[in-house]
Amino acid sequence: MSSPRETIFLVDNGSLRPEATLGLRRLAAELGQRLGRRVEPVSLLHSHKIPPEKLGGVPAEIVSQAAERRAGAGLERLTILPLFFGPSAALTDYLPKVLARLEKAHPRLRCRQLGPLVESREDARAVAGIIADLVREVLDRHRLVYPPVVLVDHGSPQPAVTEVRNQVAAELAALLGEAVSGVRPASMERRDGPEYAFNEPLLEAALRDPTLPPGPVVLAYLFFLPGRHAGPGGDIEGIVSQAKRQKADLRIVLTSLLGETSMLTRLLAEKIPGLPAEQGSEK
């Protein structure tokens, strides 16, 4: 394993839901095992407010607090591996400022922030490959023939993040081919104002779209972990329930989340510079 003077933080946005932090811990453990290096689960915000008793007695940490403690204990090299699909403001604005303050306060500390999961068409195709496998599992389990697929993400005020979703949707359509009738991207939510219209369509509108072919609809998550939005009891399930009430014959089948598969850690491992190819590509 790596020295206590060096560590990797696997960083998600953070959630007040315990299942999100527990999922992040599982991913970090799997990634650390794959890499043979120290990987710590840390959130950008929010998660430190979860009562520790809901997390097996171990408090969640956020980047600013965790890095401060590690630096005080002698940490010299910190690598941030974001668990984000695209270049959200959290990565382009907030996190760099946090790391700059840490380096100023601890001159021996050197921080390196890696990019989001999707930075190229090849990355988009790799993510789409995981989702395609999850869709195929749903097709087989429910014996669905030629259904439409809706790929839903959170929605973002950053056009570049929405473009990542659209790239993944296009690659997903290419990978699934004639197994489905098409792939439509949608946002769970968006900010008000015409300047954020690039997020359209919203999920609720996409599920009511009269051009949607009749029969079952596969709803594919572009989310990593369960929390307030995705997974059991999340906002998306609420949107789905409302759509079903408004359209009695609507049948919606959801895929698993990306973080619930073992395939994600391979993609995350490949983001680490200098990693031997056999480690990053190991099945």
C-alpha positions as CSV (number, residue, x, y, z in Angstrom):
1,M,0.0,0.0,0.0
2,S,1.1,3.6,-0.4
3,S,2.8,5.6,2.3
4,P,0.8,7.7,4.8
5,R,2.7,10.6,3.3
6,E,0.7,10.0,0.1
7,T,-3.0,9.2,-0.5
8,I,-5.8,9.3,-3.0
9,F,-9.2,10.8,-2.1
10,L,-12.1,9.4,-4.1
11,V,-14.4,12.5,-3.9
12,D,-18.1,12.6,-4.6
13,N,-20.3,15.7,-4.3
14,G,-21.7,14.5,-0.9
15,S,-25.1,13.7,0.4
16,L,-27.1,13.6,3.6
17,R,-28.2,10.1,2.8
18,P,-26.1,7.4,4.6
19,E,-26.4,5.0,1.6
20,A,-24.4,7.4,-0.5
21,T,-21.5,7.5,1.9
22,L,-21.6,3.8,2.4
23,G,-21.5,3.3,-1.4
24,L,-18.6,5.6,-1.7
25,R,-16.7,3.7,0.9
26,R,-17.3,0.5,-0.9
27,L,-16.1,2.0,-4.2
28,A,-13.0,3.3,-2.5
29,A,-12.2,0.0,-0.9
30,E,-12.6,-1.8,-4.3
31,L,-10.5,0.8,-6.1
32,G,-7.8,0.6,-3.4
33,Q,-7.6,-3.1,-3.7
34,R,-7.3,-2.9,-7.5
35,L,-4.6,-0.3,-7.3
36,G,-2.8,-1.6,-4.3
37,R,-2.8,1.9,-3.0
38,R,-4.5,3.9,-0.3
39,V,-7.8,5.3,-1.5
40,E,-10.0,7.2,1.0
41,P,-13.7,8.0,0.5
42,V,-14.2,11.7,1.0
43,S,-17.1,14.0,0.0
44,L,-16.9,17.6,-1.2
45,L,-19.8,18.7,1.0
46,H,-22.7,17.6,3.1
47,S,-21.8,14.1,4.2
48,H,-20.1,15.1,7.4
49,K,-23.5,16.0,8.7
50,I,-24.7,12.4,8.7
51,P,-24.9,11.0,12.3
52,P,-22.0,8.5,12.6
53,E,-24.3,5.9,14.1
54,K,-25.9,5.6,10.6
55,L,-22.4,5.0,9.1
56,G,-21.3,2.1,11.3
57,G,-20.0,4.5,13.9
58,V,-17.4,6.0,11.5
59,P,-18.0,9.7,10.7
60,A,-18.0,10.8,7.0
61,E,-15.4,13.4,6.0
62,I,-15.4,16.3,3.6
63,V,-12.3,17.3,1.6
64,S,-11.3,20.4,3.5
65,Q,-11.5,18.7,6.9
66,A,-9.9,15.4,5.8
67,A,-7.0,17.0,4.0
68,E,-6.3,19.4,6.9
69,R,-6.1,16.5,9.3
70,R,-3.9,14.4,7.0
71,A,-1.6,17.3,6.3
72,G,-1.2,17.9,10.1
73,A,-0.2,14.2,10.4
74,G,2.5,14.5,7.7
75,L,0.7,14.0,4.4
76,E,2.8,15.4,1.5
77,R,1.1,14.3,-1.7
78,L,-2.7,14.3,-2.2
79,T,-4.4,13.1,-5.4
80,I,-8.0,14.0,-5.8
81,L,-10.0,11.5,-8.0
82,P,-13.4,13.0,-8.6
83,L,-16.5,10.8,-8.8
84,F,-18.1,13.2,-11.3
85,F,-19.2,12.6,-14.9
86,G,-18.3,16.0,-16.2
87,P,-16.7,19.4,-15.4
88,S,-19.1,20.8,-12.9
89,A,-18.5,24.0,-11.1
90,A,-17.5,22.0,-8.1
91,L,-14.5,20.8,-10.0
92,T,-13.6,23.9,-12.0
93,D,-14.2,26.5,-9.3
94,Y,-14.9,25.3,-5.7
95,L,-12.4,22.4,-5.3
96,P,-9.4,24.2,-6.8
97,K,-9.9,27.0,-4.3
98,V,-10.1,24.5,-1.4
99,L,-6.9,22.8,-2.5
100,A,-5.1,26.1,-3.0
101,R,-6.0,27.2,0.5
102,L,-4.7,23.8,1.8
103,E,-1.4,24.2,0.0
104,K,-1.0,27.7,1.3
105,A,-1.6,26.6,4.9
106,H,0.7,23.5,4.5
107,P,3.7,24.4,2.3
108,R,4.9,20.7,2.2
109,L,1.5,19.5,0.8
110,R,1.2,19.1,-2.9
111,C,-2.3,18.5,-4.3
112,R,-3.2,17.1,-7.7
113,Q,-6.7,17.2,-8.9
114,L,-7.6,14.7,-11.7
115,G,-10.3,15.2,-14.2
116,P,-13.9,13.9,-14.2
117,L,-14.7,10.5,-15.5
118,V,-15.6,11.7,-19.0
119,E,-13.1,13.9,-20.8
120,S,-13.2,12.4,-24.3
121,R,-15.3,10.5,-26.7
122,E,-13.5,7.3,-25.6
123,D,-14.4,8.0,-22.0
124,A,-18.1,8.6,-23.0
125,R,-18.1,5.3,-24.9
126,A,-16.6,3.5,-21.9
127,V,-19.3,4.8,-19.5
128,A,-21.9,4.0,-22.1
129,G,-20.5,0.5,-22.3
130,I,-21.3,0.0,-18.6
131,I,-24.8,1.4,-19.0
132,A,-25.4,-0.7,-22.1
133,D,-24.6,-3.8,-20.0
134,L,-27.1,-2.7,-17.3
135,V,-29.7,-2.0,-20.0
136,R,-29.2,-5.5,-21.5
137,E,-29.6,-7.0,-18.0
138,V,-33.0,-5.3,-17.8
139,L,-34.0,-6.4,-21.3
140,D,-33.2,-10.0,-20.5
141,R,-34.7,-10.1,-17.0
142,H,-38.0,-8.5,-18.2
143,R,-38.0,-10.0,-21.7
144,L,-38.3,-6.6,-23.3
145,V,-38.3,-6.3,-27.1
146,Y,-37.2,-3.1,-28.8
147,P,-38.1,-0.7,-26.0
148,P,-37.2,3.0,-25.8
149,V,-34.5,4.0,-23.4
150,V,-34.4,7.3,-21.4
151,L,-31.0,8.2,-20.0
152,V,-31.4,10.5,-17.0
153,D,-28.8,12.6,-15.2
154,H,-29.2,15.2,-12.5
155,G,-29.2,18.3,-14.8
156,S,-26.6,21.0,-14.5
157,P,-26.1,24.8,-15.0
158,Q,-22.9,23.9,-16.9
159,P,-23.5,23.2,-20.6
160,A,-20.3,21.1,-20.7
161,V,-21.8,18.7,-18.1
162,T,-25.0,18.3,-20.2
163,E,-22.9,17.8,-23.3
164,V,-21.2,14.8,-21.5
165,R,-24.7,13.3,-20.9
166,N,-25.6,13.8,-24.5
167,Q,-22.3,12.2,-25.6
168,V,-23.0,9.2,-23.4
169,A,-26.5,8.9,-24.7
170,A,-25.3,8.9,-28.3
171,E,-22.7,6.3,-27.6
172,L,-25.3,4.2,-25.7
173,A,-27.6,4.3,-28.7
174,A,-24.8,3.1,-30.9
175,L,-23.8,0.3,-28.6
176,L,-27.4,-1.0,-28.1
177,G,-28.3,-0.7,-31.8
178,E,-31.4,-2.5,-32.8
179,A,-32.0,-4.0,-29.4
180,V,-33.8,-0.7,-28.5
181,S,-36.0,1.7,-30.4
182,G,-33.8,4.7,-29.4
183,V,-32.1,6.5,-26.6
184,R,-33.3,9.8,-25.3
185,P,-31.4,12.0,-22.8
186,A,-33.3,13.8,-20.0
187,S,-32.5,15.9,-16.9
188,M,-34.0,15.2,-13.5
189,E,-34.2,18.9,-12.9
190,R,-33.0,22.3,-14.2
191,R,-32.7,25.9,-13.1
192,D,-35.3,28.4,-14.2
193,G,-34.6,30.7,-17.1
194,P,-34.1,30.3,-20.9
195,E,-30.3,30.2,-20.4
196,Y,-30.6,26.8,-18.9
197,A,-32.9,25.3,-21.6
198,F,-30.0,23.2,-22.8
199,N,-31.0,20.7,-20.0
200,E,-34.3,19.9,-21.7
201,P,-36.1,17.7,-21.8
202,L,-36.9,17.2,-18.2
203,L,-37.6,13.6,-17.2
204,E,-41.2,14.2,-16.4
205,A,-41.8,15.7,-19.8
206,A,-39.8,12.9,-21.5
207,L,-42.0,10.2,-19.9
208,R,-45.1,12.0,-21.1
209,D,-43.9,12.7,-24.6
210,P,-46.6,11.5,-27.0
211,T,-43.9,10.4,-29.5
212,L,-42.6,7.9,-27.0
213,P,-43.3,4.4,-28.5
214,P,-46.0,2.4,-26.6
215,G,-45.0,-0.3,-24.2
216,P,-42.3,-0.5,-21.5
217,V,-39.7,2.2,-21.1
218,V,-36.2,1.5,-19.8
219,L,-35.0,4.3,-17.5
220,A,-31.2,4.2,-17.4
221,Y,-29.4,6.1,-14.6
222,L,-26.5,8.4,-15.3
223,F,-25.8,8.5,-11.5
224,F,-23.1,6.8,-9.5
225,L,-24.7,6.1,-6.1
226,P,-28.0,6.0,-4.3
227,G,-29.0,9.2,-2.4
228,R,-31.6,11.9,-2.4
229,H,-32.0,11.8,-6.2
230,A,-31.4,8.2,-7.4
231,G,-32.1,4.8,-6.0
232,P,-34.8,3.7,-3.6
233,G,-37.0,6.6,-2.3
234,G,-35.1,9.1,-4.4
235,D,-36.5,12.0,-6.4
236,I,-36.4,10.1,-9.7
237,E,-38.6,7.4,-8.2
238,G,-41.1,10.1,-7.3
239,I,-41.1,11.5,-10.8
240,V,-41.6,8.0,-12.2
241,S,-44.5,7.4,-9.8
242,Q,-46.2,10.7,-10.8
243,A,-45.7,9.8,-14.5
244,K,-47.4,6.5,-14.0
245,R,-50.4,8.2,-12.2
246,Q,-50.8,10.5,-15.2
247,K,-50.4,7.8,-17.8
248,A,-52.0,4.5,-16.5
249,D,-50.5,2.3,-19.2
250,L,-47.0,3.5,-18.7
251,R,-44.5,0.8,-17.6
252,I,-41.1,1.9,-16.5
253,V,-38.2,-0.4,-15.7
254,L,-35.1,1.1,-14.1
255,T,-31.5,0.0,-14.4
256,S,-29.0,-0.3,-11.6
257,L,-26.7,2.6,-10.7
258,L,-23.2,2.7,-12.1
259,G,-21.6,2.6,-8.7
260,E,-23.4,-0.7,-8.0
261,T,-21.4,-2.5,-10.6
262,S,-17.8,-3.8,-10.4
263,M,-17.0,-2.3,-13.8
264,L,-16.8,1.3,-12.6
265,T,-13.6,0.8,-10.6
266,R,-11.8,-0.2,-13.7
267,L,-12.6,3.1,-15.4
268,L,-11.7,5.0,-12.2
269,A,-8.4,3.1,-12.0
270,E,-7.5,4.2,-15.5
271,K,-7.8,7.8,-14.5
272,I,-4.7,7.5,-12.2
273,P,-1.6,8.6,-14.1
274,G,1.3,6.2,-14.2
275,L,-0.8,3.2,-13.4
276,P,0.5,0.0,-15.1
277,A,-1.8,-1.0,-17.9
278,E,-2.4,-4.5,-16.4
279,Q,-3.8,-2.9,-13.2
280,G,-6.1,-0.5,-14.9
281,S,-7.5,-3.1,-17.4
282,E,-7.7,-6.0,-14.9
283,K,-11.2,-7.6,-15.0
